[in-house]
Amino acid sequence: MARAPAVVPTIRGFKSYTGAEKAAILILAVGDVMGGKIFSLLHEEEIRDVSKAMVQLGPIPALVVEELCVEFVEDVGNATGLAGGSDITERLLLKTLPADRVAQIMDEIHGPAGRTMWDKLGNVDEGVLASYLKNEYPQTVAVVISKIRPEHAAKVLAALPETFSTEVVMRLLRMETVQKDVLDGVERTLRSEFMSNLARTAKRDPHEHMATIFNSLDRKMEARFLGALEKRDQEAADRIRALMFTFEDLGRIPAQGIQILLRSVQKDRIAMALKGATTEMKDLFFRNLSERAGKMLREEIEALGPVKVRDVDESRAELVRVAKDLAAQGKIEVKQASEDEVVY
């Protein structure tokens, strides 16, 4: 009986190895400790590709390992630049610093631009800064106001509650030279509480970001994009739709908020936005106006005549943007939609 020929392993040339296979060989060559550190710097998809290649490698000729090491050294030596980024920076910092210190450093990096804390505060929206400061002692707020740019300080003061801002002004007038330890204490508090929270909230959910973009589209384009997205990823489309704030959502603003909104938008934009709106949406605005103002608004809407859908959409988008800005500043409230809410 003839004996089956022995299976001779195929000897592969160095050039036949893929990038993932070369990475796997290099990790095996440097050993468990260093190889583990390299793995920790890879993204999940890269780890999967390299691991799969490593499992399927089999025996590796010494010549291949040698050529790979030579190629690696040459590539590093000839490199003209390196690529950095937030993720790799954070991973490297975690190898030498405590997690809470790394979080603080990354929060400062992601926070508003500026060399000093006071520079950074100068780049924070006055409504956001005022919303934080209104819960502090007037003396503390006076110290902060004295350290930021006059034009920005004026906007922050204007955004504070009237009685409170008057008290801050009085403290500013009586303020003498601020002692260094007091100033350092205020700066530490701002850095650890306000700036850290601001940086964390600035890391937006991509679905929230897309919802904001979709809010700015006209109805036709919005329907087109959401329709296409539903075919590819129904869950993502549902999340974006749930996060979107539309013209109809203005109905979730209490009467006092609608009155503030009416004072914050030009009357001609309101008239254009209500053109063709439902009776419920028109009533929402009319009942928050005086009888005379309501009559004038009705006449202005009727006087518009036929208008382009694009103009109506733009006016409605402006009302939505203003409402969201006022809500972010704490000037109006937007009630959450209830699952028990009835739609007529």
WOWOPE-V206788 format. One record per residue. RES is the residue in one small letter. PHI is phi in whole degrees, 0 to 359 (* if undefined). PSI is psi in whole degrees, 0 to 359 (* if undefined). Layout:
BEGIN
res: [RES;RES]
phi: [PHI;PHI]
psi: [PSI;PSI]
END
This chain:
BEGIN
res: [m;a;r;a;p;a;v;v;p;t;i;r;g;f;k;s;y;t;g;a;e;k;a;a;i;l;i;l;a;v;g;d;v;m;g;g;k;i;f;s;l;l;h;e;e;e;i;r;d;v;s;k;a;m;v;q;l;g;p;i;p;a;l;v;v;e;e;l;c;v;e;f;v;e;d;v;g;n;a;t;g;l;a;g;g;s;d;i;t;e;r;l;l;l;k;t;l;p;a;d;r;v;a;q;i;m;d;e;i;h;g;p;a;g;r;t;m;w;d;k;l;g;n;v;d;e;g;v;l;a;s;y;l;k;n;e;y;p;q;t;v;a;v;v;i;s;k;i;r;p;e;h;a;a;k;v;l;a;a;l;p;e;t;f;s;t;e;v;v;m;r;l;l;r;m;e;t;v;q;k;d;v;l;d;g;v;e;r;t;l;r;s;e;f;m;s;n;l;a;r;t;a;k;r;d;p;h;e;h;m;a;t;i;f;n;s;l;d;r;k;m;e;a;r;f;l;g;a;l;e;k;r;d;q;e;a;a;d;r;i;r;a;l;m;f;t;f;e;d;l;g;r;i;p;a;q;g;i;q;i;l;l;r;s;v;q;k;d;r;i;a;m;a;l;k;g;a;t;t;e;m;k;d;l;f;f;r;n;l;s;e;r;a;g;k;m;l;r;e;e;i;e;a;l;g;p;v;k;v;r;d;v;d;e;s;r;a;e;l;v;r;v;a;k;d;l;a;a;q;g;k;i;e;v;k;q;a;s;e;d;e;v;v;y]
phi: [*;289;279;295;297;296;278;264;303;286;268;269;283;302;290;278;280;281;299;296;293;296;297;297;297;297;295;295;290;276;97;297;295;293;298;296;295;295;301;294;266;270;282;303;294;294;300;296;295;292;296;299;295;297;297;266;294;72;296;241;300;301;296;295;299;295;296;296;297;296;298;298;298;294;296;294;294;266;297;263;186;235;252;254;175;296;297;292;298;295;297;293;297;295;282;234;234;298;300;293;290;297;299;295;298;293;297;294;295;280;288;303;292;148;285;246;301;288;297;297;299;294;256;268;308;299;293;294;295;296;299;283;291;295;263;262;292;306;297;296;296;298;297;297;301;289;259;259;301;306;293;285;301;298;292;295;301;294;274;280;305;302;297;294;295;296;296;296;299;298;293;297;294;267;288;256;299;280;295;299;292;292;299;297;295;297;295;297;296;298;292;281;258;291;294;295;296;297;294;291;288;285;280;279;295;301;293;295;296;293;298;296;295;297;298;270;278;286;299;294;291;299;297;296;292;295;297;294;292;300;289;268;207;298;297;296;298;295;295;295;297;293;273;290;247;255;301;294;291;299;293;271;267;299;306;298;293;297;296;293;298;299;282;260;234;297;299;293;289;294;299;295;294;274;295;78;286;292;301;298;291;296;299;304;277;298;286;254;242;293;302;293;294;296;296;296;293;300;296;292;295;295;288;294;68;295;228;285;301;299;294;295;299;295;293;293;296;295;300;295;298;296;299;293;296;295;293;296;275;78;274;226;248;241;289;291;293;261;293;271;296;261;252;259]
psi: [128;137;137;139;141;143;117;122;137;127;115;143;156;323;345;351;139;171;318;321;320;319;318;317;317;319;320;324;326;351;171;314;305;323;321;321;322;317;323;341;356;154;164;317;321;319;318;315;315;320;318;317;321;319;325;2;310;200;139;119;145;326;323;316;318;314;323;316;320;315;319;313;319;319;317;319;330;359;136;352;166;155;125;183;169;315;311;325;315;319;318;320;323;342;343;345;155;152;321;325;321;317;320;316;314;324;319;322;318;347;182;151;152;143;323;170;321;327;317;317;328;345;7;136;135;326;319;315;318;322;326;315;335;346;2;170;143;323;319;316;323;321;315;313;323;344;348;169;141;317;326;321;320;319;321;315;318;333;349;155;143;310;318;317;326;319;322;317;318;320;324;319;329;356;134;196;128;128;147;321;327;314;317;322;316;318;319;318;315;319;315;329;295;306;323;314;322;317;321;320;341;341;88;147;131;330;321;320;317;325;321;319;315;328;334;354;155;167;323;313;323;313;323;312;315;322;316;321;323;326;329;320;90;321;316;318;319;320;317;317;322;330;344;142;112;176;320;334;349;339;348;3;127;166;316;322;321;321;321;319;318;326;346;354;142;142;324;330;324;316;316;321;327;355;120;5;164;160;321;318;320;316;325;319;317;320;353;15;157;163;319;314;323;319;318;321;319;317;323;322;314;326;344;327;199;135;161;142;324;319;321;315;319;319;319;321;324;317;319;316;315;317;318;321;316;323;320;329;358;14;334;162;141;112;145;143;136;141;339;1;141;135;129;*]
END
